Amino acid sequence: MKKNLINSKFFAAVFILSVFGLVSCGGGGAGTGKGDSAATASAGGDNNTLIGAGSSFDNPLFSKMFSEYNKSTGLKVNYQSVGSGAGISQLTSKTVDFGASDAPMNSKQDSAVSAPVLHIPVTAGAVALSYNLPEVKDTLKLSPAVLADIFLGKITKWNDPKIQELNKGVKLPATNIVVAHRSDGSGTTNIFTTYLSKVSEEWNKKVGKGSSVNWPVGLGGKGTEGVAGMVKQTPGAIGYIELAYAIQNNMAYAKIQNKAGNFVLPTIASVTAAANINIPPDSKISLTNTDAADGYPISGFSWVLIYKDQKYGDRSPERAAKLVNLISWMVHDGQQYSGPLTYAPLSPAAVAVADTILKSATYDGKPILQ
């Protein structure tokens, strides 16, 4: 639990590979395979190994969850941290048992699948704005307007008066700002750009929101790992990454001003506050730019995605049951691993919605969970 996936040598390697567009991120759970070869295996094969792909945002938590589930059940989960967009694509092509995404499927993705897909919330987390300024010991404060201007390329130096005004008494360097962003389709990108679209009219008009956007400035890295690697290796860099990666690698990250005007650090408590809302029956909701006075404004749910009816291809009833039981465990017992890895455990309301959605999963039209 304490040591999870990532170290500085790994980041350096990811950085070099991502710049040249050669990296294919592989996540680790119990029974993790290697790259796309595992993901392209038939999802109807070995019933003691389930295959998943998607969100790198979820990867630290999933790695721990799947390892613990393997210890108690013997079931292996081969999860590939390839990004939400790739996970949805692999679910669409039915080469995986489940996808994982930090953004609900959009209308284009919905139209591409051959049957209804369920979205089961499994965790909530924060997108942290991590920066590399070794000479700055204070935690930086960033407002929505300043953050949008940085990612629009309008603020290019760390000692810009607009940043300095928010951080009085802090000696900011004249270092150039290097923006790091995702190069792949990403639910993390969707959370971040949805937030920017809500707080900046200019961003909304020029760039907009989505899992993949045309970035005005910056360098692209594949996966949260790739962006974090660039920030860690590049003086003056700033990028949006999953909070667990920032904490595990001792990376600095900013306090973000929320709608109430408070500067809030991403924490379990501040994400939980942001998620203290009514959740619709399909669970598809954004937590960004929360009204909660103590809520972190760049928070989001993450979902496991499965086909509503599990009888397709050569899938067996046994395989379908193992998949649904795994997800049910993640929603319940698996939540104990969220806090230590800086994810917010699901609220009782989110668990109730997840249970209802899971009970709608069928095999040949018959409920899987009794």
Summary of the structure (lengths in Angstrom):
residues: 370
radius of gyration: 19.9
end to end distance: 32.4
largest distance: 65.2
contacts: 1377
relative contact order: 0.18
helix: 38%
strand: 19%
